[in-house]
Amino acid sequence: MTVFFCNNSYKYEIEAVMKLFCPLESFEFVFDGAYTGGEGTVLVSVADKLSVTAELHGKKVTREAVLCAEADRELTLCRMLYSAMSEITGVTPEWGCLTGIRPVKKVNALISQGCDRDMVYERLHEKYCIGRNKSDLSYLTAVTQKPVLDSLDPKSFSLYVAIPFCPTRCSYCSFVSHSIRSKGARELIPQYVDMLCSELSQLGEILKGKNAFCDTVYIGGGTPTSLSAVQLDKIMKTIKKSIDISRIREYTVEAGRADTITEDKLKAIRDNGATRISINPQTMQDSVLTAIGRQHTAAQFEECFALARRLGFDNINTDTIAGLPTDTLEGFKDTIDRLISMDPESITVHTLTVKRSAELFKSAESFREGYLTDNTVSRMVDYAFGALTENEYMPYYLYRQKNTVGNLENVGYAKKGKESLYNVYIMEEAQNILACGASGSTKLIDRETGKITRHFNYKFPYEYISRYEKMTAYKTEVEKFLSEQ
């Protein structure tokens, strides 16, 4: 498709809105060139008025509006394009023309301005065309997470520790993660653990004497339990030795996949102070597990969950994904119902996101053609919302990603008092995050200006190991920042 811009260059947001309706289309952008019109063209114009014309599927639709203040033009044009494309395609994305990944931040801003629920819903619809269902979800999430945000000490930080290894790579996965079935990855792990412990020790030296304290610890992946119990123990002991964690309120380890969990690993996690773990089936349908390349069954997940309970874990999260290949609405409902019956403290419902680097995107043409428009997935997430809230699991964090099935969302649901502090703080960008390990992203928030500075570790373990000294050069900037706060 070709998108023409007249007297404007609002490419980023216009392209984002177009992808809501034409997710797999490639676009050509023409700035101030002659508008030719015709099938597969869009014109976005700013002149004596605002106008959008879209021609697609044999239909031509035009929207016009008065020339508004420059600060409002981009969003106004996005609303007009959204309206035109909805008429042409018959598709009405529930999130309207909102393309940002953190919709709850907008709700929090409206609440802070004194808006009640009805006013919030009205503003969301007027500004972004958001429907009632997603307004409900956003507002309830904001209300649930408010006590968590109110409890935040501005001098605190969270520590993130990355373990970029998995037993196998799931077909939908685009994260930086290496399968330990590969000989090269297995050989990297001991070196990686040593280097990660060195970085943790270095961070501990930086923190000495600073007016900052560790509030939460999150060990994520990949799948951290791809490591041995001895390696997990070494990392967690290094954290305790290097960084004062006496004031932490939450310590999470993603135990992850059932085919990596053993009693000795869970004991190492427990004995080193973890207070929260995540055991993630993704689905309770064995046929779907096979389709996505998981090497375990739903029964094995249930056994791991029961083992964790016997070992004393009283805060367990379980992850699911709506829209997995070969899954059905009934299968997904069964997954949600079975998880509720197991009574975990939290259940996270992701919607499948397929990026171009994922094997699923590269190998399944028929799946790609419909993966963003199947209404079944919307019905899945709607069922999860209803079933979970009816069973006193409230949404407490919410985020969205590009290339998500149905332009939907990822939501964490939790019982009261069991909301993950780390998840709320990172999604709402409310707390400094100090990250160690490959692909770790350190996030520093200036409390006076609100400016966020990010520092990134190398993504891949071999780069992290071989270029460690060059990578950690930014640590001096982290030390300076913490000294000035």
Secondary structure by P-SEA (a helix, b strand, c coil): cbbbbccccaaaaaaaaaaaccccbbbbbbccccccccccbbbbbbccccccccccccbbbbbbbccccccaaaaaaaaaaaaaaaaaccccccccccccccaaaaaaaaaaacccaaaaaaaaaaaccccaaaaaaaaaaaaaaaaaaaaccccbbbbbbbbccccccccccccbbbbcccaaaaaaaaaaaaaaaaaaaaaaaaaccccccccbbbbbccccccccaaaaaaaaaaaaaccccccccbbbbcccccccccaaaaaaaaaacccbbbbbcccccaaaaaaacccccaaaaaaaaaaaaaacccbbbbbbbcccccccaaaaaaaaaaaaaacccbbbbbccccccccccccccccccccccccaaaaaaaaaaaaaaaaacccccccccccccccccbbbbbbccccccaaaaaaaaccbbbbbbcccbbbbbbcccccbbbbbbccccaaaaaaaccccccaaaaaaaaaaac
